[in-house]
Amino acid sequence: MKLKAGRGRDVDVTPTLADRVVGWFDPVRGAQRLRARAFMALAGGYQSGRRDRRSTRNWRPAETSANADILPDLPDLRARSRDLARNIPIATGALATTVTNVVGDGLTVQSTIDREALALSEEEAKAWQRQAEREFALWCDLADFTSALSFAEMQGLILRSVLESGDILVVRRFRQDGAEPFGTKLQLVEADRISNANRAPDTATQVAGVKFDADGVAIGWEVATRHPDDAGAFGSKRELQWTPVPAWDKATGRPLALHIFVRLRPDQARGVPWLAPVIEPLKTLGEYSEAEVRAAVISAMFTAFVTSEPRDGDDVPIIGATDSAAVSEPAKEIALEDAGAIVELEPGQKVDVANPGRPNPVFDAFTMAVLRQVGVALELPFELLVKHFTASYSASRAALEMAWQFFRRHRTWLARRLCQPVYEWAIEEAVARGRLSAPGFFDDPIKRRAWLKAQWIGPPRINLDPLKEANAHEVQLRNGTVSRAEIIVERGGDPDAVHDQLAAEKRQRTAAGLDAPAAAPPADQPADLQDQGDAQT
């Protein structure tokens, strides 16, 4: 039975086997069941939600939680993502491009304390900010618990680990070596080491190594003492053990560890590798590229086959025979000399040249089509993904602007989740040791926040034409739509440092009796025309 649902749409409410069975035993309930199915079929407004269309009839994905969707596949996703990063050039380049443009040489802190809340003059605020930046720079060289990396290098490693593995745990440790001025250090825990102790199954309060309270707040992690697969020659032979890592200090309430990952759904306990949506396309594309390269190499070897017709009385060799009669004699082998040769063949023999048709004329077009879809999934414009800019300036500029939005968002996320909390740990120790004077730091949360306010500066955005960018900035400055500080920060600089350097250069030139640099002509008037205008004046 079919019903009209309006707008020319027919809804199939033909009784199913279950409907017929129910109707056989209880006709009233069978009719109610059929009416309910018809109402549900008529209620939906989305064609993609209908179950009677051929294209979606067998498409019944499970409606499960974030952890149920992610955790069963997470080990394979991690391993495959890392394999792509090692062996597929496009995946390697996408990761490197993202880390380079988001972190670069490391995000640099610029202290911007709230001097009004702290009742400080402008000079006092600048003096404190510079001292805080010096203290943090000193701590950055001692940040790694393993004494292998600086904090700037750790930023790149942390971001790459999140992209490859999905998440990483940054644990606050304390160890003061020798005459070091600080004892706060960071220990990085790879995603594989975070798991339930003794590989116990998940419970309502512990999922994949993450402990939660009744409100769903993460209160700690279970961390293995080594990587689960490290054994024998590549690791430790000691028995695998787990150490609990609390999320907060019970006495102060301050965080002791940072679980860094991109949250895609509520109640998500672990992160997903960045390459997860494109693992299969990238793997298939890598195999296809390898096959095409191998075929091109084989075709370049100019392979030929000599065929002959059997003569009367000759025995036909049997494939796979082991006697000497079935093995070709070296004297009968034909080889081409380096400079070419003319070979006289025996009667009945001819030469067939193999032509594999390489290089494949559609290889590049097919590869580019796949990479465009990969770029959309990764939020990397196609031009930046393949490092090939062949379009117009406007199109290339638009691609870089889209990429900049992606990089800036991830930079803000990394600064908020990693850099700012770590900066607060370091400044907190500097204040506690008396290296920095910050009245009210430990007593008033508003003053503490005012002392710790900062912004983070990363690598500058890419400019295809620096002259056009400079002219645009000049127009924006004249119109008052941007400040010099914003332009300097966008280029990855420190406004205060640039201002001080310019002032110092001006004083040095004046003391040396040197003229000030000549002003540049307007952007719409060449220098030679401006010189002529000055002469006429």
N, C-alpha and C positions, 0 to 999 in steps of 0.2 A: 504494500500500500504506500502511495506517495502523496504528500501534501504540498500545497502551494504556500511558499513562505514570503511571497511578495518579491518585487523587483525581478521577476522571471526566474526565481530560484526554486527548484524542486528539492524536497527533503525526503529521503528514503527512510521510511519507518516500517519496512517489511519485518514481520515478526521473526525473531531468531529462534534457534532450537530451544533455548531456555524459555523464551516467551511461550512457545507452543506447549512445552512441558508444564509450565505453571498454569496455562489456560486449560489444559486437559483436566488437571486435578481441581482447580479453583477458577472458574471462568471470570468471576468478579475481580479477583486479584490480577488475573491475566490482562483484563481490560485496563485496569489501573496502571499496570506496568507499561502497557503499550502507550497509554496517554502520556505518562511521564517521559518516555523516550521521545515521543513526538514534541512535547514542550521543550525539552532540552535541545532537540535538533533545531527548533525554530528560534530559540533564544539567542544563539550565537550570532554576532555580527561580522566576524572575521572569517573570510574564506579559508585562510591558512589554519584555522582552528577546526574546520569541519573534518569529519572522519569518513565521509562518503565519496570524497574525490579520489580519483585514481592515483594522483601524484602524492597524496598524503595518507592514503588508506592504511599503509603498513608502517607509517612513521609514528611510532609511539615511544618517544624517549621517556625515561623514568624521571619523575619529579622528586629529586633527592636533595639532600642538604649539601652545603659547600664541601664539608669534609668527606661526605660519601662520594661526591664527584671527583675529588682531588686525590685523597690519600691512597686509594688502591693503586693508582697509576703513577704516583709520585716517584718511586725508585727508578722505574723505567724512563720516565721523562727526564730525570736528572742525568742518568747515564747517557741517554741519546743526545741530550743537549750538549753535554761535554764532548761527546764524540764528534758532533757537528762542528763545534768550536775548534777541535784539533785537526779535522780532516777536510772540511768543506770550506773553500775560500770565501764564499759569500757570507756564511755564518761567522767566520773569523773576522771578516771586514766589518760586518754589522756591529759586532760586539766592540771591536776596537774603535770604530767611529763614535759610538755612543759614549764610551768611557772617556775618549779624548775630548769630546766637546762638552760633556757634563762636568768632568773633574779636571781634565788637563793635568797641569802640574800640581793640582791641589787647590781646594777652595781656601781663600785667604780671609781671615776675620778682620772686620773693621768695627771697633767698639763705638757704639752710639748711645751712650748712657742718657738717661732722662735727667738732665741737670735741673730741671724745674722741680721734679719730685725730690731731688737730693739737695736742693737749695745751694747749688754751686754756680760760680761765675763761669763765663765761657772759657776763660784761660785755665781755671781750675779743672773744668771738665776735659779740655783737650789734654792737659798734662796727665790726668788720671788715665784717659783712654790710651795714650801712647805707652804709658807704663804697663797697662794691662796687656796690650798687644806684645810688648817685649817679653813679659812673663810667659805668655802663651806660646810665643815663638820658641822660647827656651824649653818649655815643656814638650813641644812637638817633636824635638829631636830625641826625647827619651820616652816616647809614648808606648812603644811596642813592648809587650811583656817578654817576648823572645829576643829583644834587642836586635832585630833584623831590619825593621822598617821605621821610617819616620811617619808622622801622622798624615802628611800629604800623600805618601806612597800607600798607606793603609786605606785612604779614601778610595783610590782607584781599585785596590784589591777587593774592598767590601762591595763596591758597586758591581764589579765584574762577577763576584760570587753570587750576588742577588740575581743578576741577569742569567747566569748559567745554571745555578742550582735552585733558585727560588727564594732562598732566605739565608741568613747568617746571624749568629748570636755574638754580640760584642759584650764581653764581661769586664766589669771594673775590678781590677786587682790592685794590690798594694805591695810594692817591694822597692826599698830604697838601697841602691847599690853604691857603696863607697861614699864619695862626697857629692852625690847627686842632690840637687836642691829639691827635687820632687820625688814622691814615691808612688803616685797614682799612675797606673799603666793599664793598657788595654790588651785583652787576650781574645783572639778571634777563634770562634768555634764553627767549623764547617757544618753544613746542614745535615750530613750523614751521621754525625755524632749525636744529634738530638733525637732521642727515641725513648720509648718506655723502658724502664729498668728491667733487665732480664727478659727483654722482648715480650713483656706482658701485653695482653690485649687491651684495647682502648676501653675506657670506662666513661661514666658521665662527667667525671672531674679531671680526667687525664686523657689527652688525645695526642698521639704521635709525639710523645715526649714533653708536651706542654701541659702544665697543671693549671686548672681554673677553679675559681671559687663558685659559690652558688649564684652569683650575679654574672658569671661569664667573664670575669676579669682574670687575665693571666697573672698568676702569682709565683710562677717558677718553672724551671725546666729540668729535665733529666739529661745529663750529658755523659756520654761514654768517655772513658779515660783515653781511648785511642779510636782511630777509624775502624769500623767493624771489619773491614777487609784487610787491614794491615796485620800481617802475620809472617813469620819466617824471615826470609832475607829482606823483605820490604817493610818490615815493621817490628813490633814487639811481640814476643812469644808469651808475655804474661796474660793471665786470664782477663777477659773483658769485664770491666766494672763500670758502674755508673755513679756519678756525683750529682747531688741536687744543687741547683743554682737558684737561690731566691731572687725574686724580681725587685724586692724593696728591702731597705734596711729597717729593721724593726724599731730601732731607737730614733732615727731621724725621719723615716718615711721617704728617704731619697732613693732613686733607682740605682740598682746594682748591676743591671744588665739591660741591653737593648736588643730586642728581637726585631731585626730589620727585614721587612718584606713588603710587597705591594699588596694591599688588601683589595680583593676584587668582589667579595661578597661578605655580608654580615656573618658573624660566627666562624669565620675562616681561621683555622689554627696554624696552617703552614702556607708558605708562598709557593707559587708556580713558576717554573723557568720561563723567561721571556720568550724563548724560541718555541715554546710548546705548541702554539697554533700552526707553526710552519715546519715542524720537524719532518713530517712525511714529504711535503713538496721539496724541501731542501735536500733530503736524502736521495729522492728519486732524481732530482736534477743533477746531483753530484755523480750518481751512477751513469746517467745519460751522458754527461760531459766526459767522463772517463772512457766510456765506450766509443764516443766519437773521436777522441784523441788517439785511442788505440787503433781504430780503423784507419785514421789518416796516416799514422806511422806505417801501418802495414801496406797501404796503397803506395806510399812513397818508396817502398822497396822494389817495385816493378816485378811482381811475381808472374811467372809464366809456367804453363804446363805443356809438356810434350806428349801428344797422344799418338798411338800407332795401332794399326790393324793387325791382328794375329795372322801369321803366315801358315801355310800348310805344313803340318808336321811339328809346329811349335807347341810346347806345353803351356797351358795357361796357369800362371802362379796362383796359389791359394792364399788368400789373405789370412795372416796369422800363422803361416807355416814357419817352422823353425829350421828346416833343412837349408843347406847352402844354396840350393837352386832357386829358392824364393827370395834371396837377398840380392839386390842389385850390385853389380860389380862396379868398383870405383872407376874403371876405365870407360864405362858406359855413361857416367854422369856428365851432364852438360852444364858448364858454368860460363857466365858472362864476364869478360875481362873488364877492367876499369875503363878502358878507352873504347869499348865496344868490340864486337867480333862478328864474323860471318861463319856460321857453323853448317857444315854439310850434314844433312839428315839422311838416315837410311830410307829406303823405299817404304812407303806406307805411313811415314811419320809426318806430323804437322805440329805447329806451335799455336797454342791458344793463350792469349794474354788475358789475365783476370782484371776486371775493371770494377772495383767496389763502389765507384761513384762518390769518392771523397775528394775534397771536403763537402759536407752536406750543405746545400745552398739554403736550407730552411733552418739550420741549427741556430743561427743568431736570432732570427725572428721568434722562434719558439722559446728560446731561453729568456729573451727580453720580456715576452708576454708573461712567463711564469714569475719573473723577478718583479714585475710591476705589482702582481698580487701579493707577493711576499712583502714588498715595501709598504703596501697599504696596511697589512696586518701588523707590521712592526713600527708604524708611524714614521718611517724613514722615506723621504721622497726617492723616487727611482734614480734620479740623477746622482744623489748623494750615496745611495746604496752601491752603485756600480762605479762611482767616482768618474763619471763621464758626462760633461756638460756640452751638449751640442745644440741646444735650443737657443732662442734669442736671450738677450740680457734680461728682459722682463720675465720670461718664463723661468730662467735660472734663478733670478732674484726671488720669485714667488716660491720656488722649491726650497730655497735656503730660509725664507721666512717661516715656512711651515715646519722645517726642521728645527729652527730656533725655538718655536713654541714648544716642541717636544723636549728639547734639551733644557730649556728654562724651567719647565714644569718638573722634570726629574732633578734638576739642581736644587730647586726650592724644597722638594721632598727630601733629598739627601741632607740638606742643611738643617731641616726641621727634625728629622729622625736621628741623625748621627752627629753632625758637627756642633750644633748648638748645645745638646746635652753634654757632649764631651768638653766643650769650652767651659761650661758651668762647673764640671768636675775639677778642671784645672784651676780656674779662678777661685773656687771654693777652698782648695788646698793652699793657694797663694795667700788668701786672706787669713786663713787659720794659722799659717806660719808667720804672719806679720810682714810678708813681703809686699802686700798691698794693704793700704788703709781704706776700709769701707765701713764707716759707721752705720750700724743698724742692719748689717748684712745677715746676721744669724737671728735677729730678733723680729724684724718686720718683713713679711713676705713682699710687700709693695716696694720697699727699698731694695730688697734682694733682687727683685725683677728689674728695677731701675738700674742697678749696678751691672747687671748681666746682659742688658739689651745690646744687640749687635746685628750686623748684616754680613753676608758672606759673598765674596767676589770670586767669580770663576773666570775661565778663559773667555776672551772676547768673541763676539759673533763674527762670522765670516763675511768679508766685504769683497764683492766681485770688482767693484770700481771704487777705490778709496776717494778719488777726487769727487765723484758724484755724492758719496756719503758725506764728505766734508762740506760740500756746498749745501746739502740738505740740512746739516746741523747748523750752518751759519744762518740760514733762513729761519729755522726754528728758534734760534737764540734771539734773533731780531724780533720775532713775533711773540716772544715770551712764553712759548709752549713747552720748552724744556729748560733745564738749568745746565750749567757746565759740569756740575757734579754728576748729573745723570748721564751725560755723554761720556765722561771719564769712566764711570762704573761700567757702562755698557761695553767699553773697550777693554775692560779688565784691569783698570788702574785704580789707584787710591787718590781721591780728590785732594785730601790734605797734603799728601806727599807731592802731588803735582803742583799744588799752589806754593808750597815751600820751595820746591826746586825752581819754579819760575821766578819767585822773588829773589832767591839767591843768585840766579843767573843775571837778573836785572841789576842787582847791586854790584856784581863782579864787573859787568860791562861798564857801568857808570864809573866805578873806581879806576878802571883801566883806560877811560877816555874813549871808549868805543861808541859808535853811533848805535841807536836802537835799530833793530831789524826793520826793513821797509815793509809797509803794509801791502798785502796781496791785493791785486785788482779785483773788482767784482766778478762774480762767476760768469756774467753774461757779457763781459767786455774784455777782449784780449789785452795783454800787457802793452803791446806796441801802440794800440789805439789810445790807451790811457796816457801813455807818454806823450803822444801827439796833443791830446787835450790839455795836458799840463803845460806844454810849450806854448800853445795858443793863449792860454790864460796869462 
